């Protein structure tokens, strides 16, 4: 197992009474189950009081846990005879009821676990989450959210592809869920929120985005609503939460990932272009190491399907132990901070879908957390 240090957090370690904090799909991912258990060995250091339900091939997992004592202390194994391949269609995955992913998600739906983490098939996880765990009654459409780097720290971006077409009310609900996510995972008390648009001026954009902005200004989130933001504002850190539809959000995500890879490629070319450049690299190496750590995609591993009756976190399929441990961290932060309670609290102040927005006074404590 790679020798890496898991960042320390301040979240209380409180697993659900009488159940498991998280169900873990041990067989999902490119390097499962070894990378999953290596990640849990790291996560157990930060969450020693939590209990994890490890779902997969019982014989194989038992042998692997025997060599990972920290993970063994916090895990219980539930056998699953099948796993979902990465190329299986979501509709087919729904029919595989004995898969490790399905059994882990069933544990959340049954209330045995507060959430699930899987590095398996993304489409299958989203489909199972929506159909088995189901959306919160107050939420029209769950959204896919993740954290990325910015010049001011971390930024939350949603939706990243769960909903290609959205109406104004969907965007408002995404803002509510993004606010709760930033509070639970980033520890922000008053996260600022922006709607992604083609310009920051109020007249820019289509009717859908402008109507969403008007609705947000009449909610309890109004004091923290920044207004419209542009693409460059995401990495500038202009706001803490960037809200958009799934089509635009997915394009922005993939563009950002490509830009980071390009920077890495260009830096490598520059510092290997000549002897002088190689000497310059030796001088600049401490700073470049800090930059590499800051841009490390493992720090941002863990996309979340939010708006469900439980926590559903998707780890990147090719991640290593540190990356999977970060996905577990994200899920545990949401469980410990009662993420869904915040969503219910704010959505309850909105007018029913289809009715005009009416200015709502902030209830005591809504903006004080």
N, C-alpha and C positions, 0 to 999 in steps of 0.2 A: 504494500500500500504506500502511495506517495506520502512523504512527510510534509504536510501543510498544516497551517494553523487556522482553525475556524475562528472568525471574528466574534468577539464577545458582544452580547446584547443585554438590554436591560429588561426584556419582557419577563414577566413572572412565569414560572414553570408550573402550570396548573392543568393537568389533563382532565377531561370530563369525568365527572363522578360516575363510577361504575362502568366505565367504558375505555376505549382507546382514544388517544389524542388523534392519531392518524392511521389510516390503512395504507399500506405501501404495496404497490404493484411491483413485486420483486422481479418479474420476468419481462418487464417492458424496457426497451432501449437497446442500443447497438451492442453494449458490453454487459448486459444483464446476465445473471444476477450479481456478478462479482462487483461491478461498479456501484450497484445499488447498496450492497452491504458495506462496501468501503465508505460510501457516503454516510450511511447510518452509524458507522463506527465513529466518524467525526461528529455527526449531529448529536450523538449520545453524550458528548462532552458538554455541549451547551444545554441540552434538555434532559438531564439525568433523572428527572422525576416523571417524565412523560412515558407513556406506554404506546408501542407501535404494533399494529397487526400486520405481520409480514405474510403476504399471500403469494404462493407459488408452489413449485415442486418441493414437497416436504423433505424428501431424502436429500436432495441436493442442497437445500437451504440449511438443513441441520448440520451438514458437514462443513459448510462455509461459515456458519455462525460459531462453530466450535473454535475456529481460528480468529474470531473477532469478539473478544470477551466483553467489550463495552457495549457493542450492539446486542449481544446475546442477553445482557441484563435487562434491556428495555424492550425486547421483541418477543412476541408470541407468534408461532407459525400456524397458518391455516392452509391446508393443501388445496391446490388448484391443478388439475391434470392437464390443462391446456393453456396456451398463450395466444395473443392476437398478433399476427405478423404485421410488420410495418407497412406493407402494401395492401392489406386487406381493406376493402371498402367498408365504410361505416355501417351500411345496411346489412352486410354480411356479419360484421362484428356483433351486431345486436343479437344475432341468433346463437352466438357461442356463449352459452350461459355458464359454462364451467371454466372460463378463462380467468387468469389471475386478475386482469383488469376488471372484469364484470363482478367477480366475487368481492374485490376490494370496494367497488362502488356500491354494491349491495349492502355492505357493512355500513356505509354512510347513510344510505336510504333507510336502513333499519334502525338507525340511531346508535349503533354499536361504536361508531367512530365519528369524530367531528369533521373529518376531512380525509382526502385521499391525495397521494402524490404518485404520479406515473411518468416514466420516460418513454412510454409506448406510443402507439399510433395516435396522432393528434386528432384526426377526424373521428376515430372510434371513441376517444375519451370525451370529446365534445358531445357526440351523439348520445353516449351512455349517460353523461352528466345531465343533459337536458331531459332525457326520457325517464331515467331511473331516479335520479336525485330530485329532479324537477325544479322549476323556477319558483322563487318566492312569490306568494300571491300578489304582492304589490308590484312585481316587476313584469313588464311586457316581454322583454327580450334580454336574456343574459348577454354579457359582453366579455370579450377577451382583453385582459389588461396585463401590462408588464412594466418594468422599471428600466430606465436607461440613464446613461450619464449626461450631464450638462455642465456648463461652465460654473454653475452655482451649487452643484451637488447632483442629486438624483431627481428624475422627472418621471411621472406616471403618464402612460399613453394608452388610450382606449377609444374605440374598439379596434382591435388589430386583425379582424377578419371574420368574426362570428356573424356579423350582420352587414351584408353588402349594401343594402338599401335601408335607410332609417328615416323616420319622420321626426318632427321637432320634439315631440314628447320623449321619443327614444333617446335623443341626445341629452335631454334634461335628466333622464334617469341615469344615463351613463355618467353625467357630472356628479350626481349623488353618490353613485357607486365608486367613482374615482376619488371623491373626497374621503369616503370611508376607508378606501384602500390606502391612501396617503397617510391617514391618521394611524392606521393599524401597523403598516409595514415601515413607513418612513418616520413615524413618531412625530408628525407635525400636528400642531394644535389648531391652526387655521390655514390649511393649504389653499393657495391661490389657484383659480381655475380659469382656463382659456378655451375658447372654441376655435378650432383650426379653420382658417378661412384663406381666401386669396388676397386678403389685405386686412389691415387693422382698422380701417375706417368703417363706421357704422353702416354705410350704404353699400359696402362690398358684399359679395356672396349672393346666393340664391335665397328665395323666400324661406326655405326650410331652415337654413342656418340663422337667418335674421329673426325668425319666429322663436327659435330655441333661445336666442339671446334675450329676447323680450320676456320670455317665460322665466328664465333664470333670474332676471332682475326683480321678479315678483316672488321669489322663494326665500327661504331662510339662508340660502347660500349667497344671496346678493352681496353682502359685505365683502365676500372673498372672490366675487366674480370679476375678473380682469377685463373681459370683453373678448374681442377677436385677436387671435395670434396667427402669425405666418409660419411657414416651414422652418425658417432659420431660428425662430423663437424656441423651438424644441431643444436644440443643443445649447442655445444661449441661456436657458434657464429662466426665461421671462416669467413663466408661471410654474407651479408645482404639478399641475394636472392639465394635460392637453386632451380635449375631447373631440372626437370626430367619428365618422361612419367607418364601417369595417373595410370598405374598399380603399378609402384614402389612408386609413391608418396602416393597413398592410403595406401599401406602396411606400409610405413614409418609413416604416420599420425596415423594409428590405433596402431602401435607399441608404438609410443610416448605416446598416450593417456593411453595405458595399463600400461606403465612404471610409469606414474604419479600416477595412481590409486594404483599401487603396493606400491609405496613409502608412500602414505597416509595410506594404510592398515598396513604396517610394523611399521610405527611410532606409530600408535594407539596401536598395540600389545605390542610394547616395553614400552610405557609409562603407560600401564595398567597391566603390568606383576607382579608388586610387590608394596608394600607400598613405598619403597625407590624410585622406578621408578615414582610413582605418585607425590612424593615430588619433584623429579627432573623436572617433567613436569611443576609444578607451577613456578619453577625458570626459566625454559626455555620458558615459555608461550609467553612473548613479542616477542622473536625471531621467535617462531613457528607461531605466528599470522602474522608476516611480510611475512614469507615463504608461508603461506596459501593464503595471499592476492596476492602475486606474481604469484602463480600457479593457481589462481582462473580461471576456464575455461570461466567464463563470460567476463573476460577482452579480450578474444580472439574470442568472438562470432562474426560471420559474415564472412562466406565464400563468395567469389565473383566470378561470372561467367564473366570473362573478355574477351574482344575482340568483344563485341557486340556494336550495335548502341545505347547504353544507359547503365546505371548502373543497374546491377541485383545482389542483395545481399541476400544470404540465411542465415537466423538466425536459430540456433538450435531449433528444435521443442519443446523441454522441458525446454527452458530457462525461466528465470523470468524477471521482469521489468528491472533490471540493465543490464542483458544480451541483451535484445532486444534494449535497449538504445544504447549499444555499437555497435550493428549492424547498427543502424541509423547513429551513428557517422561515421562509415566506409563509408557508402554510401554518406553522406554529404561531407566528405573530398574529395572523388572522384569527386563529382559534383563541389565543390568549386574550386578545383585545375585543372579543365578541363583535367581530366585524359586521355580521348581519344585523345585529341590534341597531347599529348606527344607521344602516340603510333603511330599515323599517321605520325608525324614528323620523327621519327626514321625509321619506316618501309619504308618510301619514299626513304631513302638512301640505302636500300638493293637492290641487283640485282633482276630482276624478277625471280619468281620461275622457276627452271629448268635450269637456266643459271649459269655458274661458278661465284663465288664471286670475286669481284674486290675491292681492297682497296679503301675505301671511305673516303674522307677528312671530318672531322667534320664540319658541317655548323655552322656559328656563333650562339651561344646561345644554341646549342643542349646539350652540357655537362656543361653548366654554371648554370642551374636552380637548 
